[in-house]
Amino acid sequence: MTLARRRLLQLTAGAVATAGFASSVRAQGYPNRPIRLIVGFPAGGSADIFARLVTQRLSETLGPPVIVENRAGAATNLATELAARAEPDGYTLLFVVTVNAINATFYDSLKFDFLRDFTLVAGVAIVPNVLNVNPSIPARTVPEFIAYAKANPGKLNMASTGNGTSIHLAGELFKSMTGTNLVHVPYRSPPQAMTDLIAGEVQVMFSTS
């Protein structure tokens, strides 16, 4: 990534923090056209919702619209590669989540180097992973759920938003710490997984929304 791109992204981050600083940015001629924020998940999930809140504020502060572009697939790698290949002019941003860090060790070969090709400019939110259980499971506390899962090994399906995502790894960590046997069922998007959890197709899921 060029120094110019790093500087432009830093200016954008400053614009989020203070509208006064945004005026000096505009005086330099940036931005003078729409900016896109690439999100590696489908619309409707927590990452997409946070991204749209960010773009609304950025649009109000910077002037030109900041538009969310959803590019789901390959645990955000498709979106990350697209952003890495974009023109280094400050008009393409990437919404980064935990899985972006996970992917660096989860995949043997990627077409980008996250630390080399990107500059982080602003933190947006810290979101916990929450344990969700379908009401059909006779457990109302975490200890009760652990006891039920141990009594029914391999019979409970655990949804995630894809292999290697934070939701998947949260579930695997839970299994390791509790000695439970939950069957991992990966989905392509949070809404799909949550819909099946509510319907009882899967019984448990860690989620960020």
SEVONU-461397 format. One record per residue (C-alpha): x, y, z; residue in three letters. Coordinates in Angstrom, 3 decimals, padded with zeros to 6 digits. Layout:
<lokol><X>X</X><Y>Y</Y><Z>Z</Z><res>ALA</res></lokol>
...
//
This chain:
<lokol><X>000.000</X><Y>000.000</Y><Z>000.000</Z><res>MET</res></lokol>
<lokol><X>001.419</X><Y>003.435</Y><Z>-000.902</Z><res>THR</res></lokol>
<lokol><X>002.058</X><Y>006.187</Y><Z>001.589</Z><res>LEU</res></lokol>
<lokol><X>-000.599</X><Y>008.310</Y><Z>-000.132</Z><res>ALA</res></lokol>
<lokol><X>-003.240</X><Y>005.662</Y><Z>000.470</Z><res>ARG</res></lokol>
<lokol><X>-002.279</X><Y>005.338</Y><Z>004.128</Z><res>ARG</res></lokol>
<lokol><X>-002.574</X><Y>009.108</Y><Z>004.538</Z><res>ARG</res></lokol>
<lokol><X>-005.960</X><Y>009.266</Y><Z>002.832</Z><res>LEU</res></lokol>
<lokol><X>-007.322</X><Y>006.489</Y><Z>005.011</Z><res>LEU</res></lokol>
<lokol><X>-006.003</X><Y>008.242</Y><Z>008.106</Z><res>GLN</res></lokol>
<lokol><X>-007.810</X><Y>011.414</Y><Z>007.025</Z><res>LEU</res></lokol>
<lokol><X>-011.016</X><Y>009.449</Y><Z>006.626</Z><res>THR</res></lokol>
<lokol><X>-010.642</X><Y>008.060</Y><Z>010.133</Z><res>ALA</res></lokol>
<lokol><X>-010.169</X><Y>011.567</Y><Z>011.473</Z><res>GLY</res></lokol>
<lokol><X>-013.338</X><Y>012.656</Y><Z>009.717</Z><res>ALA</res></lokol>
<lokol><X>-015.250</X><Y>010.114</Y><Z>011.748</Z><res>VAL</res></lokol>
<lokol><X>-013.963</X><Y>011.672</Y><Z>014.929</Z><res>ALA</res></lokol>
<lokol><X>-014.447</X><Y>015.385</Y><Z>014.159</Z><res>THR</res></lokol>
<lokol><X>-016.406</X><Y>017.249</Y><Z>011.507</Z><res>ALA</res></lokol>
<lokol><X>-014.101</X><Y>020.254</Y><Z>011.822</Z><res>GLY</res></lokol>
<lokol><X>-011.153</X><Y>018.280</Y><Z>010.581</Z><res>PHE</res></lokol>
<lokol><X>-013.255</X><Y>017.051</Y><Z>007.668</Z><res>ALA</res></lokol>
<lokol><X>-013.424</X><Y>020.633</Y><Z>006.350</Z><res>SER</res></lokol>
<lokol><X>-009.662</X><Y>020.755</Y><Z>005.901</Z><res>SER</res></lokol>
<lokol><X>-009.798</X><Y>017.398</Y><Z>004.151</Z><res>VAL</res></lokol>
<lokol><X>-012.368</X><Y>018.699</Y><Z>001.665</Z><res>ARG</res></lokol>
<lokol><X>-010.181</X><Y>021.755</Y><Z>001.069</Z><res>ALA</res></lokol>
<lokol><X>-007.540</X><Y>019.372</Y><Z>-000.247</Z><res>GLN</res></lokol>
<lokol><X>-010.021</X><Y>017.966</Y><Z>-002.750</Z><res>GLY</res></lokol>
<lokol><X>-010.724</X><Y>014.715</Y><Z>-000.906</Z><res>TYR</res></lokol>
<lokol><X>-013.248</X><Y>013.283</Y><Z>-001.061</Z><res>PRO</res></lokol>
<lokol><X>-014.908</X><Y>014.539</Y><Z>-004.227</Z><res>ASN</res></lokol>
<lokol><X>-016.779</X><Y>011.381</Y><Z>-005.235</Z><res>ARG</res></lokol>
<lokol><X>-018.515</X><Y>008.430</Y><Z>-003.525</Z><res>PRO</res></lokol>
<lokol><X>-016.508</X><Y>006.139</Y><Z>-001.254</Z><res>ILE</res></lokol>
<lokol><X>-017.285</X><Y>002.439</Y><Z>-000.945</Z><res>ARG</res></lokol>
<lokol><X>-016.995</X><Y>000.403</Y><Z>002.241</Z><res>LEU</res></lokol>
<lokol><X>-016.629</X><Y>-003.288</Y><Z>001.426</Z><res>ILE</res></lokol>
<lokol><X>-018.195</X><Y>-005.734</Y><Z>003.895</Z><res>VAL</res></lokol>
<lokol><X>-017.380</X><Y>-009.440</Y><Z>003.715</Z><res>GLY</res></lokol>
<lokol><X>-020.827</X><Y>-010.593</Y><Z>004.838</Z><res>PHE</res></lokol>
<lokol><X>-024.360</X><Y>-010.499</Y><Z>003.366</Z><res>PRO</res></lokol>
<lokol><X>-026.786</X><Y>-007.786</Y><Z>004.393</Z><res>ALA</res></lokol>
<lokol><X>-028.570</X><Y>-008.190</Y><Z>007.706</Z><res>GLY</res></lokol>
<lokol><X>-025.797</X><Y>-009.425</Y><Z>009.998</Z><res>GLY</res></lokol>
<lokol><X>-024.123</X><Y>-007.492</Y><Z>012.790</Z><res>SER</res></lokol>
<lokol><X>-021.103</X><Y>-006.516</Y><Z>010.642</Z><res>ALA</res></lokol>
<lokol><X>-023.410</X><Y>-005.139</Y><Z>007.944</Z><res>ASP</res></lokol>
<lokol><X>-025.468</X><Y>-003.199</Y><Z>010.482</Z><res>ILE</res></lokol>
<lokol><X>-022.381</X><Y>-001.634</Y><Z>012.066</Z><res>PHE</res></lokol>
<lokol><X>-020.997</X><Y>-000.803</Y><Z>008.621</Z><res>ALA</res></lokol>
<lokol><X>-024.199</X><Y>000.995</Y><Z>007.615</Z><res>ARG</res></lokol>
<lokol><X>-024.150</X><Y>003.050</Y><Z>010.805</Z><res>LEU</res></lokol>
<lokol><X>-020.562</X><Y>004.032</Y><Z>010.033</Z><res>VAL</res></lokol>
<lokol><X>-021.315</X><Y>004.952</Y><Z>006.424</Z><res>THR</res></lokol>
<lokol><X>-024.282</X><Y>007.079</Y><Z>007.463</Z><res>GLN</res></lokol>
<lokol><X>-022.095</X><Y>009.131</Y><Z>009.786</Z><res>ARG</res></lokol>
<lokol><X>-019.225</X><Y>009.336</Y><Z>007.288</Z><res>LEU</res></lokol>
<lokol><X>-021.591</X><Y>010.496</Y><Z>004.545</Z><res>SER</res></lokol>
<lokol><X>-022.928</X><Y>013.256</Y><Z>006.788</Z><res>GLU</res></lokol>
<lokol><X>-019.418</X><Y>014.326</Y><Z>007.783</Z><res>THR</res></lokol>
<lokol><X>-017.486</X><Y>014.037</Y><Z>004.527</Z><res>LEU</res></lokol>
<lokol><X>-020.132</X><Y>015.158</Y><Z>002.045</Z><res>GLY</res></lokol>
<lokol><X>-019.993</X><Y>012.545</Y><Z>-000.757</Z><res>PRO</res></lokol>
<lokol><X>-021.947</X><Y>009.343</Y><Z>-000.014</Z><res>PRO</res></lokol>
<lokol><X>-020.171</X><Y>006.366</Y><Z>001.544</Z><res>VAL</res></lokol>
<lokol><X>-021.789</X><Y>003.218</Y><Z>000.199</Z><res>ILE</res></lokol>
<lokol><X>-021.767</X><Y>-000.294</Y><Z>001.672</Z><res>VAL</res></lokol>
<lokol><X>-020.820</X><Y>-003.002</Y><Z>-000.815</Z><res>GLU</res></lokol>
<lokol><X>-021.557</X><Y>-006.538</Y><Z>000.436</Z><res>ASN</res></lokol>
<lokol><X>-019.138</X><Y>-009.134</Y><Z>-000.959</Z><res>ARG</res></lokol>
<lokol><X>-019.754</X><Y>-012.311</Y><Z>001.020</Z><res>ALA</res></lokol>
<lokol><X>-017.804</X><Y>-015.523</Y><Z>000.612</Z><res>GLY</res></lokol>
<lokol><X>-014.740</X><Y>-017.468</Y><Z>001.753</Z><res>ALA</res></lokol>
<lokol><X>-014.916</X><Y>-016.150</Y><Z>005.321</Z><res>ALA</res></lokol>
<lokol><X>-014.418</X><Y>-012.520</Y><Z>004.147</Z><res>THR</res></lokol>
<lokol><X>-011.423</X><Y>-013.395</Y><Z>001.949</Z><res>ASN</res></lokol>
<lokol><X>-013.243</X><Y>-012.414</Y><Z>-001.256</Z><res>LEU</res></lokol>
<lokol><X>-014.004</X><Y>-008.975</Y><Z>000.140</Z><res>ALA</res></lokol>
<lokol><X>-010.496</X><Y>-008.549</Y><Z>001.527</Z><res>THR</res></lokol>
<lokol><X>-008.877</X><Y>-009.499</Y><Z>-001.788</Z><res>GLU</res></lokol>
<lokol><X>-011.158</X><Y>-007.086</Y><Z>-003.640</Z><res>LEU</res></lokol>
<lokol><X>-010.177</X><Y>-004.263</Y><Z>-001.308</Z><res>ALA</res></lokol>
<lokol><X>-006.475</X><Y>-005.136</Y><Z>-001.541</Z><res>ALA</res></lokol>
<lokol><X>-006.622</X><Y>-004.896</Y><Z>-005.342</Z><res>ARG</res></lokol>
<lokol><X>-008.467</X><Y>-001.581</Y><Z>-005.368</Z><res>ALA</res></lokol>
<lokol><X>-006.832</X><Y>001.604</Y><Z>-006.577</Z><res>GLU</res></lokol>
<lokol><X>-004.838</X><Y>003.093</Y><Z>-003.676</Z><res>PRO</res></lokol>
<lokol><X>-006.719</X><Y>006.394</Y><Z>-003.727</Z><res>ASP</res></lokol>
<lokol><X>-008.639</X><Y>006.320</Y><Z>-000.448</Z><res>GLY</res></lokol>
<lokol><X>-012.007</X><Y>005.646</Y><Z>-002.071</Z><res>TYR</res></lokol>
<lokol><X>-012.181</X><Y>001.966</Y><Z>-001.087</Z><res>THR</res></lokol>
<lokol><X>-012.396</X><Y>000.987</Y><Z>002.582</Z><res>LEU</res></lokol>
<lokol><X>-012.732</X><Y>-002.466</Y><Z>004.144</Z><res>LEU</res></lokol>
<lokol><X>-014.857</X><Y>-003.267</Y><Z>007.192</Z><res>PHE</res></lokol>
<lokol><X>-012.551</X><Y>-005.459</Y><Z>009.254</Z><res>VAL</res></lokol>
<lokol><X>-013.768</X><Y>-008.045</Y><Z>011.752</Z><res>VAL</res></lokol>
<lokol><X>-012.127</X><Y>-010.693</Y><Z>013.921</Z><res>THR</res></lokol>
<lokol><X>-012.112</X><Y>-013.254</Y><Z>011.141</Z><res>VAL</res></lokol>
<lokol><X>-009.705</X><Y>-011.103</Y><Z>009.126</Z><res>ASN</res></lokol>
<lokol><X>-007.067</X><Y>-011.798</Y><Z>011.763</Z><res>ALA</res></lokol>
<lokol><X>-008.054</X><Y>-015.459</Y><Z>012.036</Z><res>ILE</res></lokol>
<lokol><X>-007.683</X><Y>-015.986</Y><Z>008.286</Z><res>ASN</res></lokol>
<lokol><X>-003.974</X><Y>-015.146</Y><Z>008.407</Z><res>ALA</res></lokol>
<lokol><X>-003.357</X><Y>-018.450</Y><Z>010.196</Z><res>THR</res></lokol>
<lokol><X>-006.413</X><Y>-020.418</Y><Z>009.086</Z><res>PHE</res></lokol>
<lokol><X>-005.580</X><Y>-020.423</Y><Z>005.364</Z><res>TYR</res></lokol>
<lokol><X>-002.290</X><Y>-021.671</Y><Z>003.913</Z><res>ASP</res></lokol>
<lokol><X>-002.265</X><Y>-019.331</Y><Z>000.918</Z><res>SER</res></lokol>
<lokol><X>-003.991</X><Y>-015.986</Y><Z>000.518</Z><res>LEU</res></lokol>
<lokol><X>-003.668</X><Y>-013.533</Y><Z>-002.357</Z><res>LYS</res></lokol>
<lokol><X>-002.961</X><Y>-010.690</Y><Z>000.033</Z><res>PHE</res></lokol>
<lokol><X>-000.991</X><Y>-009.945</Y><Z>003.178</Z><res>ASP</res></lokol>
<lokol><X>-003.343</X><Y>-008.283</Y><Z>005.616</Z><res>PHE</res></lokol>
<lokol><X>-000.646</X><Y>-006.502</Y><Z>007.637</Z><res>LEU</res></lokol>
<lokol><X>001.221</X><Y>-005.360</Y><Z>004.545</Z><res>ARG</res></lokol>
<lokol><X>-001.707</X><Y>-004.372</Y><Z>002.319</Z><res>ASP</res></lokol>
<lokol><X>-003.927</X><Y>-002.548</Y><Z>004.811</Z><res>PHE</res></lokol>
<lokol><X>-003.710</X><Y>000.242</Y><Z>007.354</Z><res>THR</res></lokol>
<lokol><X>-006.165</X><Y>000.184</Y><Z>010.246</Z><res>LEU</res></lokol>
<lokol><X>-007.717</X><Y>003.603</Y><Z>010.760</Z><res>VAL</res></lokol>
<lokol><X>-010.460</X><Y>003.413</Y><Z>013.393</Z><res>ALA</res></lokol>
<lokol><X>-012.124</X><Y>001.068</Y><Z>015.868</Z><res>GLY</res></lokol>
<lokol><X>-015.894</X><Y>000.823</Y><Z>015.527</Z><res>VAL</res></lokol>
<lokol><X>-017.163</X><Y>-001.576</Y><Z>018.194</Z><res>ALA</res></lokol>
<lokol><X>-016.275</X><Y>-004.371</Y><Z>020.588</Z><res>ILE</res></lokol>
<lokol><X>-018.897</X><Y>-007.100</Y><Z>020.318</Z><res>VAL</res></lokol>
<lokol><X>-019.116</X><Y>-010.219</Y><Z>022.531</Z><res>PRO</res></lokol>
<lokol><X>-020.081</X><Y>-013.643</Y><Z>021.253</Z><res>ASN</res></lokol>
<lokol><X>-023.310</X><Y>-014.688</Y><Z>022.968</Z><res>VAL</res></lokol>
<lokol><X>-024.504</X><Y>-018.267</Y><Z>023.489</Z><res>LEU</res></lokol>
<lokol><X>-027.979</X><Y>-018.783</Y><Z>021.959</Z><res>ASN</res></lokol>
<lokol><X>-029.971</X><Y>-021.986</Y><Z>022.513</Z><res>VAL</res></lokol>
<lokol><X>-033.251</X><Y>-023.022</Y><Z>020.918</Z><res>ASN</res></lokol>
<lokol><X>-036.111</X><Y>-023.016</Y><Z>023.486</Z><res>PRO</res></lokol>
<lokol><X>-036.765</X><Y>-026.712</Y><Z>022.816</Z><res>SER</res></lokol>
<lokol><X>-033.585</X><Y>-027.541</Y><Z>024.741</Z><res>ILE</res></lokol>
<lokol><X>-034.455</X><Y>-028.087</Y><Z>028.427</Z><res>PRO</res></lokol>
<lokol><X>-031.754</X><Y>-025.760</Y><Z>029.728</Z><res>ALA</res></lokol>
<lokol><X>-032.043</X><Y>-022.222</Y><Z>031.050</Z><res>ARG</res></lokol>
<lokol><X>-028.484</X><Y>-021.680</Y><Z>032.279</Z><res>THR</res></lokol>
<lokol><X>-025.067</X><Y>-022.402</Y><Z>030.839</Z><res>VAL</res></lokol>
<lokol><X>-024.345</X><Y>-025.204</Y><Z>033.380</Z><res>PRO</res></lokol>
<lokol><X>-027.685</X><Y>-026.802</Y><Z>032.526</Z><res>GLU</res></lokol>
<lokol><X>-026.881</X><Y>-026.640</Y><Z>028.820</Z><res>PHE</res></lokol>
<lokol><X>-023.440</X><Y>-028.166</Y><Z>029.359</Z><res>ILE</res></lokol>
<lokol><X>-024.995</X><Y>-031.007</Y><Z>031.355</Z><res>ALA</res></lokol>
<lokol><X>-027.611</X><Y>-031.605</Y><Z>028.647</Z><res>TYR</res></lokol>
<lokol><X>-025.002</X><Y>-031.552</Y><Z>025.877</Z><res>ALA</res></lokol>
<lokol><X>-022.822</X><Y>-034.046</Y><Z>027.738</Z><res>LYS</res></lokol>
<lokol><X>-025.833</X><Y>-036.319</Y><Z>028.198</Z><res>ALA</res></lokol>
<lokol><X>-026.538</X><Y>-036.128</Y><Z>024.453</Z><res>ASN</res></lokol>
<lokol><X>-023.148</X><Y>-036.241</Y><Z>022.704</Z><res>PRO</res></lokol>
<lokol><X>-023.270</X><Y>-035.661</Y><Z>018.964</Z><res>GLY</res></lokol>
<lokol><X>-027.008</X><Y>-034.962</Y><Z>018.980</Z><res>LYS</res></lokol>
<lokol><X>-026.943</X><Y>-031.165</Y><Z>019.105</Z><res>LEU</res></lokol>
<lokol><X>-026.160</X><Y>-029.103</Y><Z>015.999</Z><res>ASN</res></lokol>
<lokol><X>-024.104</X><Y>-025.942</Y><Z>016.438</Z><res>MET</res></lokol>
<lokol><X>-024.549</X><Y>-023.280</Y><Z>013.752</Z><res>ALA</res></lokol>
<lokol><X>-021.874</X><Y>-020.837</Y><Z>012.680</Z><res>SER</res></lokol>
<lokol><X>-021.418</X><Y>-018.248</Y><Z>009.966</Z><res>THR</res></lokol>
<lokol><X>-018.695</X><Y>-020.273</Y><Z>008.274</Z><res>GLY</res></lokol>
<lokol><X>-015.491</X><Y>-022.160</Y><Z>008.937</Z><res>ASN</res></lokol>
<lokol><X>-012.901</X><Y>-020.044</Y><Z>010.679</Z><res>GLY</res></lokol>
<lokol><X>-015.214</X><Y>-017.226</Y><Z>011.704</Z><res>THR</res></lokol>
<lokol><X>-015.162</X><Y>-015.931</Y><Z>015.260</Z><res>SER</res></lokol>
<lokol><X>-018.570</X><Y>-017.513</Y><Z>015.827</Z><res>ILE</res></lokol>
<lokol><X>-017.221</X><Y>-020.900</Y><Z>014.731</Z><res>HIS</res></lokol>
<lokol><X>-014.091</X><Y>-020.606</Y><Z>016.877</Z><res>LEU</res></lokol>
<lokol><X>-016.123</X><Y>-019.448</Y><Z>019.877</Z><res>ALA</res></lokol>
<lokol><X>-018.134</X><Y>-022.662</Y><Z>019.565</Z><res>GLY</res></lokol>
<lokol><X>-015.024</X><Y>-024.802</Y><Z>019.197</Z><res>GLU</res></lokol>
<lokol><X>-013.476</X><Y>-023.145</Y><Z>022.248</Z><res>LEU</res></lokol>
<lokol><X>-016.669</X><Y>-023.795</Y><Z>024.190</Z><res>PHE</res></lokol>
<lokol><X>-016.577</X><Y>-027.477</Y><Z>023.181</Z><res>LYS</res></lokol>
<lokol><X>-012.937</X><Y>-027.769</Y><Z>024.183</Z><res>SER</res></lokol>
<lokol><X>-013.426</X><Y>-026.081</Y><Z>027.561</Z><res>MET</res></lokol>
<lokol><X>-016.568</X><Y>-028.018</Y><Z>028.473</Z><res>THR</res></lokol>
<lokol><X>-015.828</X><Y>-031.421</Y><Z>026.933</Z><res>GLY</res></lokol>
<lokol><X>-019.059</X><Y>-031.361</Y><Z>024.925</Z><res>THR</res></lokol>
<lokol><X>-019.635</X><Y>-032.890</Y><Z>021.493</Z><res>ASN</res></lokol>
<lokol><X>-021.596</X><Y>-030.472</Y><Z>019.297</Z><res>LEU</res></lokol>
<lokol><X>-021.920</X><Y>-030.991</Y><Z>015.542</Z><res>VAL</res></lokol>
<lokol><X>-020.720</X><Y>-027.940</Y><Z>013.628</Z><res>HIS</res></lokol>
<lokol><X>-023.044</X><Y>-026.742</Y><Z>010.845</Z><res>VAL</res></lokol>
<lokol><X>-021.570</X><Y>-023.785</Y><Z>008.881</Z><res>PRO</res></lokol>
<lokol><X>-023.866</X><Y>-021.271</Y><Z>007.169</Z><res>TYR</res></lokol>
<lokol><X>-023.124</X><Y>-018.581</Y><Z>004.615</Z><res>ARG</res></lokol>
<lokol><X>-024.668</X><Y>-015.733</Y><Z>006.586</Z><res>SER</res></lokol>
<lokol><X>-025.819</X><Y>-014.850</Y><Z>010.130</Z><res>PRO</res></lokol>
<lokol><X>-029.518</X><Y>-014.412</Y><Z>009.146</Z><res>PRO</res></lokol>
<lokol><X>-029.635</X><Y>-017.914</Y><Z>007.630</Z><res>GLN</res></lokol>
<lokol><X>-028.057</X><Y>-019.453</Y><Z>010.714</Z><res>ALA</res></lokol>
<lokol><X>-030.294</X><Y>-017.534</Y><Z>013.106</Z><res>MET</res></lokol>
<lokol><X>-033.412</X><Y>-018.461</Y><Z>011.121</Z><res>THR</res></lokol>
<lokol><X>-032.606</X><Y>-022.155</Y><Z>011.400</Z><res>ASP</res></lokol>
<lokol><X>-031.767</X><Y>-021.770</Y><Z>015.095</Z><res>LEU</res></lokol>
<lokol><X>-035.189</X><Y>-020.243</Y><Z>015.751</Z><res>ILE</res></lokol>
<lokol><X>-036.828</X><Y>-022.987</Y><Z>013.675</Z><res>ALA</res></lokol>
<lokol><X>-035.001</X><Y>-025.706</Y><Z>015.599</Z><res>GLY</res></lokol>
<lokol><X>-033.014</X><Y>-027.012</Y><Z>012.623</Z><res>GLU</res></lokol>
<lokol><X>-029.936</X><Y>-026.333</Y><Z>014.749</Z><res>VAL</res></lokol>
<lokol><X>-029.987</X><Y>-026.149</Y><Z>018.527</Z><res>GLN</res></lokol>
<lokol><X>-027.163</X><Y>-023.821</Y><Z>019.539</Z><res>VAL</res></lokol>
<lokol><X>-025.165</X><Y>-020.941</Y><Z>018.107</Z><res>MET</res></lokol>
<lokol><X>-022.734</X><Y>-018.314</Y><Z>019.275</Z><res>PHE</res></lokol>
<lokol><X>-023.652</X><Y>-014.984</Y><Z>017.739</Z><res>SER</res></lokol>
<lokol><X>-022.629</X><Y>-011.340</Y><Z>017.793</Z><res>THR</res></lokol>
<lokol><X>-026.160</X><Y>-009.987</Y><Z>017.379</Z><res>SER</res></lokol>
//
